[in-house]
Amino acid sequence: MTPRPAQARILVVEDEGDIREMLEIVLTSRGYAVATAENGRTDHGAAGRHS
């Protein structure tokens, strides 16, 4: 699979830490800029940090 440009961003909101970390590793390795949050209440700042 061809890496995506760094400007392609994904916000992962997942309460299971292991799943969240695995998704971040996989997506980052494929060229995405990834922000993560544990739940909907904590994701507000995560999206803004990567805009």
URGIFEN-V708119 format. One record per helix or strand of 2 or more residues. SS is the DSSP state (@ for helix, = for strand). FROM is the first residue (numbers start at 0). TO is the last residue. Records with the same first field share a line. If there is no record, write none. Layout:
BEGIN
SS: FROM-TO / FROM-TO
END
This chain:
BEGIN
=: 8-12 / 32-36
@: 16-28 / 42-48
END
